[in-house]
Amino acid sequence: MIRDVWYSGVVVSGTKTGRKIGFPTVNLNPQILGSKIICGVYECWVRYGSKEYLGAMYFGPRLVLGEKNIVLEIHILGFNKDIYNKKIKFRIGRLIRPPRNFNNIEDLIGQIQKDLNNLKTKPTCLAS
């Protein structure tokens, strides 16, 4: 099962849209996952250095921005470091929801807040 696997990748620079709307993300090459999972928002665990963090991972096109290319980005809860060009590891947890298009960025922000509240109140015990 792919959820038992730790993936690793180097953090690359993105468009900084997440940062602009209050949810900074680390961006990774989506080819790390290939076609192993379906697109959507997932719970994930991120290892950086000696610490492990809960995160929300998005794998898919950013529909609200009209994009068709697949992206892989993770918002790491309680994390605020510049780690461009650094390697991180992550493990995928439960699917939170499939990709959705939104009428505007404000609707996206509201959904992200709901997704993060879901993570905080119902995290699975993946960390090990």
The first five atom37 places (N, CA, C, CB, O) and aatype in JSON, in Angstrom:
{
  "aatype": [12, 9, 1, 3, 19, 17, 18, 15, 7, 19, 19, 19, 15, 7, 16, 11, 16, 7, 1, 11, 9, 7, 13, 14, 16, 19, 2, 10, 2, 14, 5, 9, 10, 7, 15, 11, 9, 9, 4, 7, 19, 18, 6, 4, 17, 19, 1, 18, 7, 15, 11, 6, 18, 10, 7, 0, 12, 18, 13, 7, 14, 1, 10, 19, 10, 7, 6, 11, 2, 9, 19, 10, 6, 9, 8, 9, 10, 7, 13, 2, 11, 3, 9, 18, 2, 11, 11, 9, 11, 13, 1, 9, 7, 1, 10, 9, 1, 14, 14, 1, 2, 13, 2, 2, 9, 6, 3, 10, 9, 7, 5, 9, 5, 11, 3, 10, 2, 2, 10, 11, 16, 11, 14, 16, 4, 10, 0, 15],
  "atom_mask": [
    [1, 1, 1, 1, 1],
    [1, 1, 1, 1, 1],
    [1, 1, 1, 1, 1],
    [1, 1, 1, 1, 1],
    [1, 1, 1, 1, 1],
    [1, 1, 1, 1, 1],
    [1, 1, 1, 1, 1],
    [1, 1, 1, 1, 1],
    [1, 1, 1, 0, 1],
    [1, 1, 1, 1, 1],
    [1, 1, 1, 1, 1],
    [1, 1, 1, 1, 1],
    [1, 1, 1, 1, 1],
    [1, 1, 1, 0, 1],
    [1, 1, 1, 1, 1],
    [1, 1, 1, 1, 1],
    [1, 1, 1, 1, 1],
    [1, 1, 1, 0, 1],
    [1, 1, 1, 1, 1],
    [1, 1, 1, 1, 1],
    [1, 1, 1, 1, 1],
    [1, 1, 1, 0, 1],
    [1, 1, 1, 1, 1],
    [1, 1, 1, 1, 1],
    [1, 1, 1, 1, 1],
    [1, 1, 1, 1, 1],
    [1, 1, 1, 1, 1],
    [1, 1, 1, 1, 1],
    [1, 1, 1, 1, 1],
    [1, 1, 1, 1, 1],
    [1, 1, 1, 1, 1],
    [1, 1, 1, 1, 1],
    [1, 1, 1, 1, 1],
    [1, 1, 1, 0, 1],
    [1, 1, 1, 1, 1],
    [1, 1, 1, 1, 1],
    [1, 1, 1, 1, 1],
    [1, 1, 1, 1, 1],
    [1, 1, 1, 1, 1],
    [1, 1, 1, 0, 1],
    [1, 1, 1, 1, 1],
    [1, 1, 1, 1, 1],
    [1, 1, 1, 1, 1],
    [1, 1, 1, 1, 1],
    [1, 1, 1, 1, 1],
    [1, 1, 1, 1, 1],
    [1, 1, 1, 1, 1],
    [1, 1, 1, 1, 1],
    [1, 1, 1, 0, 1],
    [1, 1, 1, 1, 1],
    [1, 1, 1, 1, 1],
    [1, 1, 1, 1, 1],
    [1, 1, 1, 1, 1],
    [1, 1, 1, 1, 1],
    [1, 1, 1, 0, 1],
    [1, 1, 1, 1, 1],
    [1, 1, 1, 1, 1],
    [1, 1, 1, 1, 1],
    [1, 1, 1, 1, 1],
    [1, 1, 1, 0, 1],
    [1, 1, 1, 1, 1],
    [1, 1, 1, 1, 1],
    [1, 1, 1, 1, 1],
    [1, 1, 1, 1, 1],
    [1, 1, 1, 1, 1],
    [1, 1, 1, 0, 1],
    [1, 1, 1, 1, 1],
    [1, 1, 1, 1, 1],
    [1, 1, 1, 1, 1],
    [1, 1, 1, 1, 1],
    [1, 1, 1, 1, 1],
    [1, 1, 1, 1, 1],
    [1, 1, 1, 1, 1],
    [1, 1, 1, 1, 1],
    [1, 1, 1, 1, 1],
    [1, 1, 1, 1, 1],
    [1, 1, 1, 1, 1],
    [1, 1, 1, 0, 1],
    [1, 1, 1, 1, 1],
    [1, 1, 1, 1, 1],
    [1, 1, 1, 1, 1],
    [1, 1, 1, 1, 1],
    [1, 1, 1, 1, 1],
    [1, 1, 1, 1, 1],
    [1, 1, 1, 1, 1],
    [1, 1, 1, 1, 1],
    [1, 1, 1, 1, 1],
    [1, 1, 1, 1, 1],
    [1, 1, 1, 1, 1],
    [1, 1, 1, 1, 1],
    [1, 1, 1, 1, 1],
    [1, 1, 1, 1, 1],
    [1, 1, 1, 0, 1],
    [1, 1, 1, 1, 1],
    [1, 1, 1, 1, 1],
    [1, 1, 1, 1, 1],
    [1, 1, 1, 1, 1],
    [1, 1, 1, 1, 1],
    [1, 1, 1, 1, 1],
    [1, 1, 1, 1, 1],
    [1, 1, 1, 1, 1],
    [1, 1, 1, 1, 1],
    [1, 1, 1, 1, 1],
    [1, 1, 1, 1, 1],
    [1, 1, 1, 1, 1],
    [1, 1, 1, 1, 1],
    [1, 1, 1, 1, 1],
    [1, 1, 1, 1, 1],
    [1, 1, 1, 1, 1],
    [1, 1, 1, 0, 1],
    [1, 1, 1, 1, 1],
    [1, 1, 1, 1, 1],
    [1, 1, 1, 1, 1],
    [1, 1, 1, 1, 1],
    [1, 1, 1, 1, 1],
    [1, 1, 1, 1, 1],
    [1, 1, 1, 1, 1],
    [1, 1, 1, 1, 1],
    [1, 1, 1, 1, 1],
    [1, 1, 1, 1, 1],
    [1, 1, 1, 1, 1],
    [1, 1, 1, 1, 1],
    [1, 1, 1, 1, 1],
    [1, 1, 1, 1, 1],
    [1, 1, 1, 1, 1],
    [1, 1, 1, 1, 1],
    [1, 1, 1, 1, 1],
    [1, 1, 1, 1, 1]
  ],
  "atom_positions": [
    [[0.84, -1.18, 0.0], [0.0, 0.0, 0.0], [0.89, 1.24, 0.0], [-0.96, 0.0, 1.22], [1.88, 1.3, 0.73]],
    [[0.54, 2.24, -0.82], [1.39, 3.42, -0.93], [1.45, 4.23, 0.35], [0.91, 4.29, -2.04], [2.39, 5.0, 0.55]],
    [[0.48, 4.06, 1.22], [0.46, 4.85, 2.45], [1.5, 4.38, 3.45], [-0.92, 4.79, 3.08], [1.76, 5.07, 4.43]],
    [[2.1, 3.24, 3.22], [3.16, 2.76, 4.09], [4.54, 3.23, 3.63], [3.12, 1.25, 4.17], [5.55, 2.89, 4.25]],
    [[4.58, 3.98, 2.56], [5.83, 4.38, 1.93], [6.17, 5.83, 2.29], [5.75, 4.22, 0.41], [5.31, 6.7, 2.28]],
    [[7.43, 6.05, 2.61], [7.93, 7.42, 2.77], [8.52, 7.83, 1.43], [9.0, 7.52, 3.92], [9.41, 7.17, 0.9]],
    [[8.02, 8.93, 0.89], [8.54, 9.5, -0.35], [9.5, 10.62, 0.03], [7.39, 10.03, -1.28], [9.38, 11.19, 1.11]],
    [[10.43, 10.93, -0.85], [11.32, 12.06, -0.58], [11.47, 12.9, -1.84], [12.7, 11.58, -0.08], [11.37, 12.4, -2.96]],
    [[11.7, 14.17, -1.62], [11.89, 15.08, -2.74], [12.52, 16.36, -2.27], [0.0, 0.0, 0.0], [12.55, 16.67, -1.08]],
    [[13.02, 17.11, -3.23], [13.65, 18.39, -2.97], [12.6, 19.49, -3.16], [14.89, 18.62, -3.9], [11.88, 19.5, -4.16]],
    [[12.53, 20.4, -2.2], [11.56, 21.5, -2.26], [11.99, 22.48, -3.35], [11.45, 22.22, -0.87], [13.12, 22.97, -3.37]],
    [[11.04, 22.75, -4.25], [11.3, 23.67, -5.36], [10.45, 24.93, -5.18], [11.0, 23.0, -6.73], [9.47, 24.93, -4.43]],
    [[10.82, 25.97, -5.87], [10.07, 27.22, -5.8], [8.78, 27.08, -6.6], [10.92, 28.4, -6.33], [8.77, 26.49, -7.68]],
    [[7.71, 27.64, -6.07], [6.43, 27.63, -6.76], [5.99, 29.04, -7.08], [0.0, 0.0, 0.0], [6.81, 29.96, -7.14]],
    [[4.7, 29.22, -7.28], [4.17, 30.54, -7.63], [3.92, 31.4, -6.39], [2.88, 30.38, -8.41], [3.62, 32.59, -6.51]],
    [[4.04, 30.81, -5.22], [3.83, 31.49, -3.93], [2.37, 31.91, -3.71], [4.72, 32.71, -3.84], [2.09, 32.79, -2.9]],
    [[1.45, 31.28, -4.43], [0.03, 31.57, -4.25], [-0.41, 31.19, -2.85], [-0.82, 30.82, -5.29], [-1.13, 31.95, -2.2]],
    [[0.02, 30.03, -2.36], [-0.34, 29.6, -1.0], [0.09, 30.61, 0.04], [0.0, 0.0, 0.0], [-0.66, 30.92, 0.96]],
    [[1.28, 31.11, -0.1], [1.79, 32.11, 0.85], [0.94, 33.38, 0.8], [3.27, 32.46, 0.54], [0.63, 33.97, 1.84]],
    [[0.56, 33.79, -0.42], [-0.22, 35.02, -0.59], [-1.6, 34.91, 0.05], [-0.36, 35.34, -2.07], [-2.16, 35.92, 0.49]],
    [[-2.16, 33.69, 0.11], [-3.5, 33.53, 0.68], [-3.48, 33.01, 2.12], [-4.32, 32.59, -0.19], [-4.52, 32.68, 2.69]],
    [[-2.28, 32.95, 2.71], [-2.17, 32.58, 4.11], [-1.9, 31.12, 4.4], [0.0, 0.0, 0.0], [-1.92, 30.7, 5.56]],
    [[-1.63, 30.33, 3.36], [-1.35, 28.9, 3.54], [-0.11, 28.53, 2.74], [-2.57, 28.03, 3.1], [-0.22, 27.91, 1.68]],
    [[1.09, 28.9, 3.24], [2.3, 28.58, 2.49], [2.48, 27.08, 2.31], [3.52, 29.17, 3.2], [2.12, 26.29, 3.19]],
    [[3.02, 26.7, 1.17], [3.23, 25.29, 0.88], [4.67, 25.04, 0.47], [2.27, 24.81, -0.22], [5.38, 25.94, 0.02]],
    [[5.09, 23.79, 0.63], [6.32, 23.34, 0.0], [5.9, 22.65, -1.29], [7.17, 22.37, 0.95], [4.94, 21.87, -1.31]],
    [[6.61, 22.93, -2.35], [6.3, 22.39, -3.66], [7.34, 21.33, -4.01], [6.26, 23.5, -4.73], [8.54, 21.51, -3.82]],
    [[6.85, 20.23, -4.54], [7.71, 19.12, -4.92], [7.38, 18.7, -6.35], [7.54, 17.93, -3.95], [6.31, 19.04, -6.87]],
    [[8.28, 17.99, -6.97], [8.03, 17.47, -8.31], [6.93, 16.42, -8.23], [9.34, 16.87, -8.93], [7.1, 15.42, -7.53]],
    [[5.81, 16.62, -8.93], [4.7, 15.65, -8.84], [5.04, 14.27, -9.39], [3.51, 16.18, -9.57], [4.34, 13.3, -9.12]],
    [[6.1, 14.17, -10.16], [6.5, 12.87, -10.7], [6.96, 11.92, -9.6], [7.6, 13.04, -11.72], [7.08, 10.71, -9.84]],
    [[7.21, 12.44, -8.41], [7.56, 11.59, -7.26], [6.48, 10.53, -7.07], [7.73, 12.43, -5.97], [6.77, 9.38, -6.76]],
    [[5.2, 10.95, -7.26], [4.08, 10.04, -7.05], [3.64, 9.34, -8.33], [2.93, 10.8, -6.47], [3.0, 8.29, -8.27]],
    [[3.98, 9.91, -9.47], [3.56, 9.3, -10.73], [2.06, 9.12, -10.78], [0.0, 0.0, 0.0], [1.31, 10.06, -10.5]],
    [[1.62, 7.94, -11.13], [0.18, 7.66, -11.19], [-0.25, 6.73, -10.06], [-0.19, 7.05, -12.56], [-1.23, 6.0, -10.2]],
    [[0.48, 6.75, -8.97], [0.21, 5.83, -7.86], [-1.02, 6.21, -7.04], [1.4, 5.77, -6.96], [-1.59, 5.36, -6.36]],
    [[-1.43, 7.48, -7.09], [-2.59, 7.89, -6.32], [-3.51, 8.72, -7.21], [-2.17, 8.69, -5.07], [-3.1, 9.23, -8.25]],
    [[-4.76, 8.85, -6.77], [-5.68, 9.72, -7.49], [-5.49, 11.14, -6.99], [-7.15, 9.25, -7.29], [-4.97, 11.37, -5.9]],
    [[-5.9, 12.09, -7.79], [-5.77, 13.5, -7.41], [-6.68, 13.82, -6.24], [-6.09, 14.41, -8.6], [-7.78, 13.26, -6.12]],
    [[-6.22, 14.73, -5.38], [-7.03, 15.15, -4.26], [-6.21, 15.78, -3.15], [0.0, 0.0, 0.0], [-5.0, 15.98, -3.27]],
    [[-6.91, 16.07, -2.06], [-6.29, 16.61, -0.85], [-6.16, 15.45, 0.13], [-7.13, 17.8, -0.23], [-7.12, 14.73, 0.38]],
    [[-4.97, 15.28, 0.68], [-4.68, 14.17, 1.58], [-4.08, 14.68, 2.88], [-3.72, 13.17, 0.91], [-3.42, 15.72, 2.93]],
    [[-4.32, 13.93, 3.93], [-3.55, 14.08, 5.15], [-2.16, 13.53, 4.85], [-4.23, 13.34, 6.38], [-2.03, 12.56, 4.1]],
    [[-1.14, 14.13, 5.41], [0.2, 13.56, 5.25], [1.05, 13.91, 6.46], [0.87, 14.05, 3.94], [0.72, 14.81, 7.24]],
    [[2.13, 13.19, 6.58], [3.12, 13.46, 7.61], [4.42, 13.8, 6.91], [3.31, 12.23, 8.58], [4.82, 13.12, 5.96]],
    [[5.07, 14.86, 7.39], [6.3, 15.36, 6.76], [7.44, 15.26, 7.76], [6.13, 16.82, 6.26], [7.3, 15.66, 8.92]],
    [[8.56, 14.74, 7.3], [9.78, 14.72, 8.1], [10.76, 15.72, 7.52], [10.41, 13.29, 8.16], [11.07, 15.7, 6.32]],
    [[11.24, 16.6, 8.39], [12.3, 17.52, 8.01], [13.24, 17.6, 9.2], [11.75, 18.94, 7.6], [12.82, 17.92, 10.31]],
    [[14.5, 17.31, 8.96], [15.45, 17.25, 10.06], [15.05, 16.12, 10.98], [0.0, 0.0, 0.0], [14.78, 15.01, 10.53]],
    [[15.0, 16.4, 12.26], [14.65, 15.37, 13.24], [13.19, 15.46, 13.67], [15.55, 15.47, 14.46], [12.77, 14.75, 14.59]],
    [[12.4, 16.32, 13.02], [11.02, 16.52, 13.44], [10.03, 15.99, 12.4], [10.76, 17.99, 13.7], [10.35, 15.86, 11.22]],
    [[8.84, 15.69, 12.89], [7.75, 15.22, 12.05], [6.55, 16.15, 12.24], [7.36, 13.74, 12.38], [6.24, 16.55, 13.36]],
    [[5.9, 16.49, 11.15], [4.8, 17.44, 11.17], [3.6, 16.87, 10.44], [5.23, 18.77, 10.55], [3.74, 16.08, 9.51]],
    [[2.42, 17.3, 10.87], [1.18, 16.98, 10.16], [1.04, 17.97, 9.01], [-0.05, 17.04, 11.12], [1.36, 19.15, 9.16]],
    [[0.56, 17.5, 7.88], [0.39, 18.38, 6.74], [-0.83, 18.03, 5.91], [0.0, 0.0, 0.0], [-1.41, 16.96, 6.05]],
    [[-1.19, 18.96, 5.04], [-2.25, 18.75, 4.06], [-1.59, 18.78, 2.69], [-3.4, 19.83, 4.19], [-1.01, 19.8, 2.3]],
    [[-1.68, 17.68, 1.97], [-1.03, 17.56, 0.67], [-2.07, 17.68, -0.44], [-0.28, 16.21, 0.56], [-3.15, 17.09, -0.36]],
    [[-1.73, 18.46, -1.46], [-2.6, 18.53, -2.64], [-1.84, 17.97, -3.83], [-3.06, 20.0, -2.91], [-0.72, 18.37, -4.12]],
    [[-2.49, 17.04, -4.52], [-1.93, 16.44, -5.72], [-3.0, 16.58, -6.8], [-1.52, 14.93, -5.5], [-4.05, 15.93, -6.73]],
    [[-2.73, 17.41, -7.8], [-3.69, 17.61, -8.88], [-3.52, 18.98, -9.51], [0.0, 0.0, 0.0], [-2.6, 19.72, -9.15]],
    [[-4.4, 19.31, -10.45], [-4.32, 20.64, -11.08], [-4.97, 21.69, -10.17], [-5.01, 20.64, -12.48], [-5.93, 21.4, -9.45]],
    [[-4.45, 22.9, -10.22], [-5.06, 23.99, -9.44], [-6.16, 24.6, -10.3], [-3.97, 25.09, -9.02], [-5.95, 25.56, -11.04]],
    [[-7.33, 24.02, -10.18], [-8.47, 24.36, -11.04], [-8.9, 25.81, -10.9], [-9.63, 23.46, -10.73], [-9.25, 26.44, -11.9]],
    [[-8.89, 26.35, -9.68], [-9.34, 27.72, -9.46], [-8.45, 28.72, -10.21], [-9.34, 28.05, -7.96], [-8.88, 29.83, -10.52]],
    [[-7.22, 28.32, -10.5], [-6.3, 29.17, -11.25], [-6.32, 28.85, -12.74], [-4.88, 29.03, -10.71], [-5.56, 29.43, -13.52]],
    [[-7.19, 27.93, -13.14], [-7.31, 27.58, -14.55], [-6.16, 26.73, -15.06], [0.0, 0.0, 0.0], [-5.93, 26.66, -16.27]],
    [[-5.43, 26.08, -14.16], [-4.27, 25.29, -14.57], [-4.68, 23.85, -14.88], [-3.2, 25.3, -13.47], [-5.66, 23.35, -14.33]],
    [[-3.94, 23.21, -15.76], [-4.2, 21.81, -16.1], [-3.06, 20.9, -15.66], [-4.42, 21.68, -17.6], [-3.24, 19.69, -15.56]],
    [[-1.9, 21.48, -15.4], [-0.75, 20.67, -14.97], [-0.94, 20.2, -13.54], [0.56, 21.48, -15.1], [-1.48, 20.93, -12.7]],
    [[-0.48, 18.99, -13.27], [-0.54, 18.42, -11.93], [0.56, 19.05, -11.07], [-0.38, 16.86, -11.97], [1.7, 19.19, -11.5]],
    [[0.18, 19.42, -9.83], [1.15, 19.94, -8.87], [1.14, 19.03, -7.64], [0.83, 21.42, -8.48], [0.19, 18.3, -7.4]],
    [[2.21, 19.1, -6.88], [2.32, 18.4, -5.61], [2.8, 19.43, -4.6], [3.3, 17.15, -5.69], [3.95, 19.87, -4.65]],
    [[1.91, 19.81, -3.69], [2.27, 20.81, -2.69], [1.71, 20.42, -1.34], [1.77, 22.21, -3.11], [0.64, 19.81, -1.24]],
    [[2.45, 20.79, -0.3], [2.08, 20.41, 1.06], [2.11, 21.64, 1.96], [3.02, 19.3, 1.61], [3.11, 22.35, 2.03]],
    [[0.99, 21.87, 2.64], [0.95, 22.88, 3.69], [1.28, 22.14, 4.99], [-0.47, 23.63, 3.77], [0.56, 21.22, 5.39]],
    [[2.37, 22.54, 5.63], [2.83, 21.86, 6.84], [2.37, 22.67, 8.05], [4.39, 21.69, 6.82], [2.75, 23.84, 8.2]],
    [[1.57, 22.06, 8.91], [1.04, 22.75, 10.07], [2.16, 23.04, 11.08], [-0.09, 21.92, 10.74], [2.98, 22.17, 11.37]],
    [[2.17, 24.26, 11.59], [3.15, 24.64, 12.6], [4.57, 24.76, 12.08], [0.0, 0.0, 0.0], [5.52, 24.61, 12.85]],
    [[4.72, 25.01, 10.79], [6.05, 25.05, 10.18], [6.22, 26.37, 9.45], [6.26, 23.85, 9.2], [5.34, 26.78, 8.68]],
    [[7.33, 27.05, 9.69], [7.56, 28.33, 9.05], [9.06, 28.52, 8.8], [7.01, 29.48, 9.92], [9.7, 29.39, 9.4]],
    [[9.61, 27.7, 7.89], [11.02, 27.81, 7.57], [11.19, 27.87, 6.06], [11.81, 26.61, 8.16], [10.37, 27.33, 5.31]],
    [[12.23, 28.52, 5.63], [12.58, 28.57, 4.22], [13.44, 27.33, 3.93], [13.35, 29.9, 3.84], [14.58, 27.25, 4.37]],
    [[12.88, 26.38, 3.2], [13.61, 25.13, 2.94], [13.75, 24.84, 1.44], [12.91, 23.96, 3.64], [13.81, 23.68, 1.03]],
    [[13.78, 25.9, 0.64], [14.01, 25.69, -0.79], [15.3, 24.92, -1.0], [14.05, 27.04, -1.54], [16.31, 25.17, -0.34]],
    [[15.26, 23.99, -1.93], [16.41, 23.14, -2.3], [16.81, 22.16, -1.2], [17.59, 24.01, -2.65], [17.88, 21.54, -1.29]],
    [[15.99, 22.01, -0.19], [16.24, 21.03, 0.87], [15.38, 19.8, 0.63], [15.96, 21.63, 2.28], [14.31, 19.9, 0.03]],
    [[15.85, 18.65, 1.09], [15.1, 17.41, 0.93], [14.18, 17.19, 2.12], [16.05, 16.21, 0.77], [14.57, 17.37, 3.28]],
    [[12.94, 16.8, 1.82], [12.0, 16.4, 2.86], [11.49, 15.01, 2.54], [10.82, 17.42, 2.97], [11.62, 14.52, 1.42]],
    [[10.91, 14.37, 3.54], [10.24, 13.08, 3.35], [8.79, 13.26, 3.75], [10.93, 11.94, 4.2], [8.47, 14.06, 4.63]],
    [[7.9, 12.51, 3.09], [6.49, 12.6, 3.45], [5.82, 11.26, 3.23], [5.78, 13.7, 2.65], [6.22, 10.46, 2.38]],
    [[4.78, 11.05, 4.02], [3.98, 9.83, 3.91], [2.51, 10.24, 3.8], [4.21, 8.88, 5.15], [2.05, 11.14, 4.51]],
    [[1.81, 9.6, 2.91], [0.43, 9.96, 2.61], [-0.53, 9.25, 3.55], [0.09, 9.62, 1.15], [-0.4, 8.05, 3.81]],
    [[-1.49, 10.01, 4.06], [-2.53, 9.46, 4.91], [-3.84, 9.36, 4.15], [0.0, 0.0, 0.0], [-3.87, 9.03, 2.96]],
    [[-4.92, 9.63, 4.85], [-6.25, 9.47, 4.26], [-6.58, 10.57, 3.26], [-7.29, 9.44, 5.36], [-6.1, 11.69, 3.35]],
    [[-7.41, 10.21, 2.31], [-7.95, 11.18, 1.36], [-8.97, 12.04, 2.09], [-8.6, 10.48, 0.11], [-9.89, 11.53, 2.73]],
    [[-8.8, 13.34, 2.01], [-9.73, 14.27, 2.64], [-10.86, 14.61, 1.68], [-9.0, 15.54, 3.09], [-12.03, 14.62, 2.05]],
    [[-10.49, 14.91, 0.42], [-11.49, 15.22, -0.59], [-10.85, 15.2, -1.97], [-12.15, 16.6, -0.31], [-9.63, 15.34, -2.11]],
    [[-11.69, 15.03, -3.0], [-11.17, 15.12, -4.37], [-10.95, 16.58, -4.74], [-12.13, 14.44, -5.37], [-11.4, 17.48, -4.03]],
    [[-10.25, 16.84, -5.87], [-10.08, 18.22, -6.32], [-11.45, 18.85, -6.62], [-9.17, 18.28, -7.58], [-12.38, 18.17, -7.06]],
    [[-11.55, 20.13, -6.38], [-12.76, 20.87, -6.7], [-12.38, 22.21, -7.29], [-13.65, 21.05, -5.44], [-11.34, 22.78, -6.96]],
    [[-13.23, 22.71, -8.15], [-13.03, 24.06, -8.64], [-13.81, 25.01, -7.74], [-13.48, 24.2, -10.13], [-14.82, 24.62, -7.15]],
    [[-13.36, 26.22, -7.63], [-14.0, 27.22, -6.8], [-14.27, 28.45, -7.64], [-13.13, 27.57, -5.57], [-13.55, 28.73, -8.6]],
    [[-15.31, 29.18, -7.28], [-15.68, 30.37, -8.04], [-14.66, 31.49, -7.9], [-17.03, 30.87, -7.59], [-14.5, 32.32, -8.79]],
    [[-13.96, 31.48, -6.76], [-12.99, 32.54, -6.51], [-12.02, 32.08, -5.41], [-13.69, 33.87, -6.11], [-12.22, 31.04, -4.79]],
    [[-11.0, 32.87, -5.19], [-9.97, 32.54, -4.2], [-10.55, 32.52, -2.79], [-8.8, 33.55, -4.28], [-10.12, 31.72, -1.96]],
    [[-11.52, 33.39, -2.5], [-12.13, 33.42, -1.17], [-12.8, 32.08, -0.84], [-13.15, 34.56, -1.06], [-12.7, 31.6, 0.28]],
    [[-13.49, 31.49, -1.82], [-14.12, 30.19, -1.61], [-13.05, 29.11, -1.38], [-15.0, 29.81, -2.82], [-13.24, 28.22, -0.55]],
    [[-11.94, 29.2, -2.11], [-10.83, 28.27, -1.91], [-10.28, 28.4, -0.49], [-9.71, 28.52, -2.95], [-10.03, 27.39, 0.17]],
    [[-10.08, 29.62, -0.03], [-9.55, 29.86, 1.32], [-10.48, 29.23, 2.36], [-9.38, 31.37, 1.59], [-10.01, 28.59, 3.3]],
    [[-11.78, 29.41, 2.19], [-12.74, 28.82, 3.13], [-12.64, 27.3, 3.15], [0.0, 0.0, 0.0], [-12.72, 26.7, 4.22]],
    [[-12.48, 26.67, 1.98], [-12.37, 25.22, 1.92], [-11.06, 24.74, 2.53], [-12.47, 24.74, 0.47], [-11.05, 23.71, 3.21]],
    [[-9.98, 25.46, 2.3], [-8.7, 25.08, 2.91], [-8.82, 25.12, 4.43], [-7.56, 26.03, 2.44], [-8.31, 24.23, 5.12]],
    [[-9.48, 26.14, 4.96], [-9.68, 26.22, 6.42], [-10.47, 25.02, 6.93], [-10.4, 27.53, 6.8], [-10.15, 24.48, 7.98]],
    [[-11.49, 24.61, 6.2], [-12.27, 23.42, 6.57], [-11.4, 22.17, 6.53], [-13.48, 23.26, 5.65], [-11.46, 21.33, 7.42]],
    [[-10.59, 22.05, 5.46], [-9.71, 20.89, 5.33], [-8.74, 20.81, 6.51], [-8.93, 20.95, 4.0], [-8.52, 19.73, 7.06]],
    [[-8.15, 21.94, 6.88], [-7.2, 21.96, 7.99], [-7.87, 21.67, 9.32], [-6.49, 23.3, 8.05], [-7.29, 21.0, 10.17]],
    [[-9.08, 22.17, 9.51], [-9.82, 21.85, 10.74], [-10.1, 20.36, 10.81], [-11.15, 22.65, 10.8], [-10.03, 19.76, 11.88]],
    [[-10.43, 19.75, 9.68], [-10.65, 18.31, 9.6], [-9.39, 17.57, 10.03], [-11.06, 17.89, 8.16], [-9.46, 16.62, 10.8]],
    [[-8.24, 18.01, 9.55], [-6.97, 17.37, 9.93], [-6.7, 17.49, 11.42], [-5.82, 18.0, 9.15], [-6.31, 16.52, 12.07]],
    [[-6.91, 18.67, 11.96], [-6.58, 18.93, 13.36], [-7.49, 18.14, 14.31], [-6.7, 20.43, 13.66], [-7.06, 17.73, 15.39]],
    [[-8.73, 17.93, 13.91], [-9.68, 17.27, 14.81], [-9.73, 15.76, 14.62], [-11.05, 17.84, 14.61], [-10.17, 15.04, 15.52]],
    [[-9.29, 15.26, 13.45], [-9.39, 13.83, 13.17], [-8.11, 13.27, 12.57], [-10.54, 13.56, 12.25], [-8.2, 12.53, 11.58]],
    [[-6.94, 13.57, 13.11], [-5.73, 13.0, 12.5], [-5.65, 11.5, 12.72], [-4.48, 13.68, 13.07], [-6.05, 10.98, 13.76]],
    [[-5.12, 10.8, 11.71], [-4.89, 9.37, 11.89], [-3.54, 9.2, 12.55], [-4.94, 8.6, 10.52], [-2.75, 10.14, 12.62]],
    [[-3.28, 8.03, 13.04], [-2.01, 7.75, 13.74], [-1.02, 7.17, 12.76], [-2.22, 6.79, 14.94], [-0.7, 5.98, 12.83]],
    [[-0.52, 7.99, 11.86], [0.44, 7.51, 10.88], [1.88, 7.68, 11.34], [0.23, 8.21, 9.57], [2.76, 6.93, 10.93]],
    [[2.1, 8.65, 12.17], [3.48, 8.96, 12.53], [4.14, 7.76, 13.21], [3.53, 10.18, 13.46], [3.55, 7.11, 14.08]],
    [[5.35, 7.48, 12.8], [6.11, 6.41, 13.45], [7.59, 6.62, 13.24], [5.69, 5.03, 12.93], [8.4, 5.83, 13.71]]
  ]
}
